[in-house]
């Protein structure tokens, strides 16, 4: 399928996705990376991703067991990973979606106005 995944970076160039991965246990990191590899090689399906409703700019989540990788599709086959976390309830918490939304707005403003 040839999908690519870019990690969100802050103004200082810090890779916030890698920082979030570093907080996870090694077995959890391996599970998440295996899921991303599966998505990359086999493509998207309703079982492995969902787009959130009610937002002006589409973004959503990749699903890997109790982990979520919030993302934005930046091209036909490319995605920006915005936030990674372990889901504790049946619903994706609003505070986790808010983290990803703020990062997406920051990313899009950088794309529009150039890197500060």
Secondary structure as a PSIPRED ss2 file (coil, helix, strand):
# PSIPRED VFORMAT (PSIPRED V4.0)

   1 X C   1.000  0.000  0.000
   2 X C   1.000  0.000  0.000
   3 X C   1.000  0.000  0.000
   4 X E   0.000  0.000  1.000
   5 X E   0.000  0.000  1.000
   6 X E   0.000  0.000  1.000
   7 X E   0.000  0.000  1.000
   8 X C   1.000  0.000  0.000
   9 X E   0.000  0.000  1.000
  10 X C   1.000  0.000  0.000
  11 X C   1.000  0.000  0.000
  12 X C   1.000  0.000  0.000
  13 X C   1.000  0.000  0.000
  14 X C   1.000  0.000  0.000
  15 X E   0.000  0.000  1.000
  16 X H   0.000  1.000  0.000
  17 X H   0.000  1.000  0.000
  18 X H   0.000  1.000  0.000
  19 X H   0.000  1.000  0.000
  20 X H   0.000  1.000  0.000
  21 X H   0.000  1.000  0.000
  22 X H   0.000  1.000  0.000
  23 X C   1.000  0.000  0.000
  24 X C   1.000  0.000  0.000
  25 X C   1.000  0.000  0.000
  26 X H   0.000  1.000  0.000
  27 X H   0.000  1.000  0.000
  28 X H   0.000  1.000  0.000
  29 X H   0.000  1.000  0.000
  30 X H   0.000  1.000  0.000
  31 X H   0.000  1.000  0.000
  32 X H   0.000  1.000  0.000
  33 X H   0.000  1.000  0.000
  34 X H   0.000  1.000  0.000
  35 X H   0.000  1.000  0.000
  36 X H   0.000  1.000  0.000
  37 X H   0.000  1.000  0.000
  38 X H   0.000  1.000  0.000
  39 X H   0.000  1.000  0.000
  40 X H   0.000  1.000  0.000
  41 X H   0.000  1.000  0.000
  42 X H   0.000  1.000  0.000
  43 X C   1.000  0.000  0.000
  44 X C   1.000  0.000  0.000
  45 X C   1.000  0.000  0.000
  46 X C   1.000  0.000  0.000
  47 X C   1.000  0.000  0.000
  48 X C   1.000  0.000  0.000
  49 X E   0.000  0.000  1.000
  50 X E   0.000  0.000  1.000
  51 X E   0.000  0.000  1.000
  52 X C   1.000  0.000  0.000
  53 X C   1.000  0.000  0.000
  54 X C   1.000  0.000  0.000
  55 X C   1.000  0.000  0.000
  56 X C   1.000  0.000  0.000
  57 X C   1.000  0.000  0.000
  58 X C   1.000  0.000  0.000
  59 X C   1.000  0.000  0.000
  60 X E   0.000  0.000  1.000
  61 X E   0.000  0.000  1.000
  62 X E   0.000  0.000  1.000
  63 X E   0.000  0.000  1.000
  64 X E   0.000  0.000  1.000
  65 X C   1.000  0.000  0.000
  66 X C   1.000  0.000  0.000
  67 X E   0.000  0.000  1.000
  68 X E   0.000  0.000  1.000
  69 X E   0.000  0.000  1.000
  70 X E   0.000  0.000  1.000
  71 X E   0.000  0.000  1.000
  72 X E   0.000  0.000  1.000
  73 X E   0.000  0.000  1.000
  74 X E   0.000  0.000  1.000
  75 X E   0.000  0.000  1.000
  76 X C   1.000  0.000  0.000
  77 X C   1.000  0.000  0.000
  78 X E   0.000  0.000  1.000
  79 X E   0.000  0.000  1.000
  80 X E   0.000  0.000  1.000
  81 X E   0.000  0.000  1.000
  82 X E   0.000  0.000  1.000
  83 X E   0.000  0.000  1.000
  84 X E   0.000  0.000  1.000
  85 X E   0.000  0.000  1.000
  86 X E   0.000  0.000  1.000
  87 X C   1.000  0.000  0.000
  88 X C   1.000  0.000  0.000
  89 X C   1.000  0.000  0.000
  90 X C   1.000  0.000  0.000
  91 X C   1.000  0.000  0.000
  92 X C   1.000  0.000  0.000
  93 X C   1.000  0.000  0.000
  94 X H   0.000  1.000  0.000
  95 X H   0.000  1.000  0.000
  96 X H   0.000  1.000  0.000
  97 X H   0.000  1.000  0.000
  98 X H   0.000  1.000  0.000
  99 X H   0.000  1.000  0.000
 100 X H   0.000  1.000  0.000
 101 X H   0.000  1.000  0.000
 102 X H   0.000  1.000  0.000
 103 X H   0.000  1.000  0.000
 104 X H   0.000  1.000  0.000
 105 X H   0.000  1.000  0.000
 106 X H   0.000  1.000  0.000
 107 X H   0.000  1.000  0.000
 108 X H   0.000  1.000  0.000
 109 X H   0.000  1.000  0.000
 110 X H   0.000  1.000  0.000
 111 X H   0.000  1.000  0.000
 112 X H   0.000  1.000  0.000
 113 X H   0.000  1.000  0.000
 114 X C   1.000  0.000  0.000
 115 X C   1.000  0.000  0.000
 116 X C   1.000  0.000  0.000
